C-alpha cells in the first residue's frame, strides 16, 4: 500500500488488485483475486462462500449469480438481522463485488435469489482481528441523519430564494426594464446552481428551465433562463436575430416563474441518502468542469463565474455535511479535500469584482487553465468520497 | 473519350504525383515495394492480407474491421464535370494499386525520372498491405449545380437534422467527397490518404481528416469485441458480415430503393464524438454500468447472461425497477427500440492530443453504414441525443453523411454509374 501516496491511495482492495496487474499479462481488471477476496456462488439452492473466515479490514466478496433469478448478497451482523453490507440486482450469470470494511466479530453471509424471503445458504462468517485500527468514535448513523436533515433544509432554502428572485427578474423583464433584469440574472441563477444536481433531477422541468441553445433539436421550442439570456445579451447573437416581442417575453417569463414554483413544490419532500449527497458533490464539480470552465453555460451573458462559485458552494455544503464522518474514516482524504477546496476558492476570489465576478470573456487563457487544473485537483479525490464513506 | 482505368493516371494526376508527363503502363509493372497482392484473406490482423478494390461492393464496409483508420473529407475545387470524372478515375487507379500493396504510381517512391519527384511518397515502402481498404463516398453538396449531378442525388442521401446536444464545429462537418482508409498498420492508412490527397491537388482539397486507432466494433463473428475509451465493449450487437440476410436488408442499397446507380452501395454517417473522459473516470462503477446497461468486465447485459445474451428489458430488480435502465445506452440503441432498425457500425477511438485545458482530446469517431439513414441512423441518434444517460460525458463535434457508391469493375472507376458511364 506504500507504493501510492495517501492522496492516490484508492480503496485498499482495489489497489491490491491493480498493482497485481502491472506485469506483462492481459489487462483483466476486476477478475484478478486479491488475497482478501472471498468468492460467493449464489445458486438456486445455495450461497457457497470460498472461506468462512477473514482478517479484519477491507474484504471483497465477489458474488457470482449462477442461478436463473436476480439475486442479492448480504453480510449480516451476529444477530442475523442488521445489514453490514449488501449488493443487489445481480442478474443471472453476472459477478459483482461487495467491498466492506469489516471489524473483528461474528457475521452471517446469505444470498437472496428472487429478492424475496429470508434468503438461503446462511453461513456463519468470522472476521479475526488483524490488528488494523478500524474503530470509529461517535455515532455515524446519527451523523448521517443530521447531514441528510441539514441538506434538505439547504435545498429548500435555495429554491425558496430562487422563487423570490425569479419573480423579481421576470417582472423586470416583462416591464422592459432590461438593466434591472440583467443585474438580477446571475445573482438569481446562483440559487439554482448551488443545488443544480437536485434541480435538474426533475427530467421534465430541467429542459424547460435550463436548456442551452446548443442542446435544442430541430423544431424544439426554446424556453427558460438561457432563452431570456440571449434576448437580454444579444451582442453575440447570429445575424438576423430579432429581439423578442412583448408577448414572447411574457410567455417566457411567466412559464419560468410557474416552473420554478413547480420545482419548489417538488423539493419539499425530498430525502437524501449518504451516497446521494456525496455523489451530488462530485456531480456539481462535473458541472463546473464541463460547462462553466469552458464558458458554455452562460454563452450570452458570460456570467459563468457566478455559476462556478455557486456549484462550488453547493459542493462545499455537501462535503461539510459529511466531513466529520470522513475525518474519522480517512483523515488524509479530509485534509486533501480541505486544501483543494481552499485552493479553488483562492482562484475564484481573485476574480471577484464588486458584488460579483469578472466575465468569462475577460479571463486569460492561463487563468482558465488554472481553474480547470484546480477543478481536476479537487474532483479526483472528491470522487473517492462515496466509497470511503459507505464502506 | 473512353478511358481505360488500368492504363494509369491522367496527365493531371501524374502532375500531382510526379510532375512527369509519362503515360503509365499497367498495374503491377512498377511498384518498387510491391508485396505480393494475392487473393483476399478474411483474417484481420494478418499483415500480408489484401482485399480487392474492384468488385460488386466497395471494400471497407463488411470487411473485417481493421485496427486503424485515416478518414478524410474533401471539397471539390472549381473544376468541370469531366475533370471530376478524371479525378475519380485517378483515385480508383491509385487505390487499386495501393490496396494491392503497390505504390500509388507506376515508378514507386524510389524510382522514375531522377529529376522528378517520386510518384509515391514512400512511407509505406517495406510495409505489408496491412489489409488496406479504401472506400469512397459522395456528400450531399456534390449534388448541387456544379457538376450537373442534381438529378442524380440519391433519395436516401438526406441532410442530417440537427440533433439535440450537437455541438458541431463547422470545420468538422460535411464535405463533397470522402475517403475512408483502413489498415492494420497506421502508416499504411496514412500513406493512402496522403497520396490520394496529393493526386487531388488542384481538383479537390482536404476539408477535414481524422486518424483513428482501435476499432470500436467487430464486423465479423470471428473478431472479439473491442473497447471504447470509456473502457466498455462496444458494438456487441453489431451487424456481422456473415449475416448475409441482415446485411442485405440493412446495409446494401438496392435498385428498387429509388436510386438505381446506388444499387450495391450504402450510406455512410460519420460522427466525431468527443468524450469528456476526465469526468467519466470520476464516476462510480455503478453509474458507469447503469449508463451502458452492461457490465464493464464481461460486457453482459445487466439483465444477466454473458456478452452475447440478448438484453432482457423486462427483467426487474429491487423495487421492481428494470435492471437495465430505460435511458441506458443499450436500451436506447437497441433494434427493439426502433422497430428492428439496425446499422453496421465501423468506428474508431481517437486521441487528438489535448485541448487548451489540459484534457485529452479523446473520443469515438463513429462510422455507420446503412441502407437508409432516415429510418435507421436518424431515429437511433435522436433517441440517444434526447435521453442517453451517456450524454453527460459526450459531445458531438463533427458530423457528415455520404453516399457510398457500389464497387467498380476493374475496367471502370468508383462512381461511374452516377455519370451514366458504368
Interface residues (C-beta under 8 A of the other chain):
Chain A: X29 X30 X31 X65 X70 X72 X88 X89 X91 X92 X93 X94 X95 X96 X115 X214 X215 X216 X217 X218 X220 X279 X282 X285 X286 X289 X290 X293 X294 X365 X368 X369 X372 X373 X376 X379 X380 X382 X383 X386 X387
Chain B: X161 X162 X163 X164 X165 X166 X167 X276 X278 X279 X282 X283 X284 X287 X295 X296 X297 X298 X300 X301 X302 X303 X304 X305 X306 X309 X315 X316 X317 X318 X323 X356 X357 X358 X359 X382 X385 X386 X392
